[in-house]
Amino acid sequence: MLKLIKIINPNNEEGKIVLIVRMGAKSIKDLFPPLLRKIKKSNLNITWSCDPMHANTEKAKSGYKTRNFKNILSEVKSFFQIHKSEGTFAGGIHLEMTGQNVTECIGGLQKISDKDLASRYHTHCDPRLNASQSIELAFLIASYLKTIK
């Protein structure tokens, strides 16, 4: 990967390369730190982003493709905590969400369960956080970031 980054960004310009981490809540703590350390040691300018959606996709008992709110939050928290521990900068996160009142991701304050998925499952591709879950997640992330300053 280092060789490819140097080819794409031979002058090591800031903001030119964004690496999107999508490892899942269960794997990020083991897989991300060694990768981050390797890039940091090489002194390459990388913007790091976290996609906590894709590696946390699962098939519900009902057969619907879904994502668990707590796993999404867990991966984001781990992403920021790892950056803090390593003295590096977390550049952002990628979320898939909608302003609609869908039931595609389980969990959150609405306590959407596997049984609720069918009631308003409208996605044509991947499950999205609904408006309530999106706002809840934003507040939980902001609150968490205050604790790890």
MOQUIMO-V372510 format. One record per backbone hydrogen bond with DSSP energy under -1.0 kcal/mol. NH is the residue of the N-H (numbers start at 1). CO is the residue of the C=O. E is the energy in kcal/mol with one decimal. If there is no record, write none. Layout:
BEGIN
nh:co:e
NH:CO:E
NH:CO:E
END
This chain:
BEGIN
nh:co:e
5:1:-2.6
6:2:-2.2
7:3:-1.8
8:4:-2.6
9:5:-2.5
12:9:-1.9
16:13:-1.1
19:47:-2.5
21:49:-3.5
28:24:-2.2
30:27:-1.1
31:27:-2.7
32:28:-2.1
35:31:-1.0
36:32:-2.9
37:33:-2.7
38:34:-2.0
39:35:-2.2
40:36:-2.7
41:37:-2.8
42:38:-1.3
43:40:-1.5
44:39:-1.4
47:17:-2.7
49:19:-2.5
50:92:-2.1
51:21:-3.3
57:54:-1.3
58:66:-3.0
60:64:-3.2
63:60:-2.1
66:58:-3.2
69:106:-3.2
72:68:-1.9
73:69:-2.5
74:70:-2.2
75:71:-2.3
76:72:-2.0
77:73:-2.7
78:74:-2.4
79:75:-2.4
80:76:-2.2
81:77:-2.6
82:78:-2.8
83:79:-1.8
84:80:-2.3
85:81:-2.7
86:82:-2.1
88:83:-2.4
91:48:-1.8
94:50:-3.0
98:129:-2.1
102:100:-1.7
103:120:-2.4
106:67:-2.0
107:112:-2.6
111:108:-2.0
112:107:-1.0
116:113:-1.2
119:116:-1.3
129:96:-2.7
131:100:-1.2
134:130:-2.6
135:131:-2.2
136:132:-2.5
137:133:-2.7
138:134:-2.2
139:135:-2.3
140:136:-2.5
141:137:-2.7
142:138:-2.4
143:139:-2.6
144:140:-2.2
145:141:-2.8
146:142:-1.5
END
